[in-house]
Amino acid sequence: MICSWTVNVIDPYLHANVAYADTAKAMWENLSKRYAIDDTPKVHKLRPDLASCKQESLEVTNFYSKLTGLWSDLDNYTKIPHYTCGKCKCTIGEQIMKMVDKGKTHQFLMGLNDELFQPRIAKFSHVLPCDP
C-alpha cells in the first residue's frame, strides 16, 4: 500500500528509480541515496560565519544570541556520535560535549570587542579555567 502511494505521489520521471523496489524501505533508501541533499555545503557556509562572527556594534546579549543561533544551526547538521548498545559505561560523550562547550566559550570571548572586554578578561583570566 505504501509502495503504491509512493509511486503515485512522486514525479513520473522518478518511477524508473523505484520500479524494482520490493518494499517501501527499499524505495526510500533508493530515492534518498540518489536525491538527498548533502549537508556539507551548509556546514561549509556556517563554519566561516561562526569564525568571523564578531560583536562589533551589537550589545553583548545580541552578539551571544547571534552566536547561539549559528551554533544551533551547526548542531543540526553535525551530530556528536554516542554509544547505543547500552553496554558502554564510559563518559566519552559527556567529555566531548564539555570540550565543545569550552570551545564555544572561547569563541564567544574571542568575538567580543577588544577595546571593551580585553581588560576585563585579563582581570578575570584566572577564573576562566575553573569549574563552576
N, C-alpha and C positions, 0 to 999 in steps of 0.2 A: 504494500500500500504506500509506504514512504517512497519507495523507488519510483513508483508510478507518479506520485505527486511531484517528486524532484524533476523527473523528465518533463512533466507538463509545465513547470514554472521556469525552468532555465531557458536561456536563449536557444533557439533551434540549432544554431551552428555549433553548440556545445554537445549536442546529442551524441555525436560520434565518440566523444571522450568518455561517455558513461554507458554506452550501449552494451558493453560486455561485462559490466559490474554485476555481481550476483547479489550483493547486499547494499543497503543504504550506507553502511560504514565504508564499504569499498568505493562507492560513488563519491562520498565526501572526501575520502583520502585522495582520490584521483584528482578531483577538482581543486582541492586545497593545495596539492603538490604543484599543480600547473599554474594556478591563478592567485595564490596567496601573496600578499604584498610583504616583502621583507622589511623588517624594522630597521635595517642598517642605515638607510638614508635619514630616517627620523632621528636616530641616535646620533648620527654624524652631524646633524644640524644642532641638536641640543647641547652636545659637548662644548663646541666653541661658544655658544650662547652663555653657557654656565661659566666657562673660563674667562670670558670678557665682561661678565656681569659686575658692575661697579655701582656704588651708592650714588656718586655724582651729586645731583641736587635733590635726590629723594630723601625723605625722612627715614630714619633707621627702620621704623616699623614697615614702611612701604618697601624699602630695599629687602628686608627679610621676607616679606610676602612675595616679592618677585622671585627671590631665590627659592623659596618653598614651592612655588608653582613650577619652576623649572625642574627642581628635584623630583617633584611628584610626577611630572611628565616622563622624566627619565626612568623613574622606578616602574612606570607602566610597561616599559619596553625591556628593561634589564632586571631579571629576577635573580635573586641570590638562591643558589641551589640548597636544598636541605634533604636530609635523610627521611625516607618514607617507609622504611622497612620496620621501624619500631624497635629494632634491636640495638641501635646505636645509642650509647649513653653519653657521648661526648657533647660538648657545648660549642662546637665549631661554628654553628650558625649564629649563636649569640655573639661569639668573638668577632665574626665578620661584620655583624651589624654594628657593634661598638666601633670597629675600625672605620666603617662607612660614616657613622655619626661624627667621629672625630675629624674625618676629612671634611665633612660639611661645616663643622665649627671653624676649621682653619680657612675654608673657602669664604665663609661669611666675614671673618676678621680681615682677610686679605682684600675684600671688596669694599671695606669701609674707607671713607675719606681719610687720607693720611694726615692732613693738617688737623683734623678734629680729634681723631681717635688714637693715633700712634702714641702721643704722650700718655694717654690713659692706659693703653695696652701695655706699654713699657712699665708703668707704675704697678700694674696687677699681673705682670707676666709670671710671677712666682705662683699665682693662684691657678692659672690655666691647666697645668699638668695634674693638678689634684683631682681626686674623685669627689663628687658632691657628698 
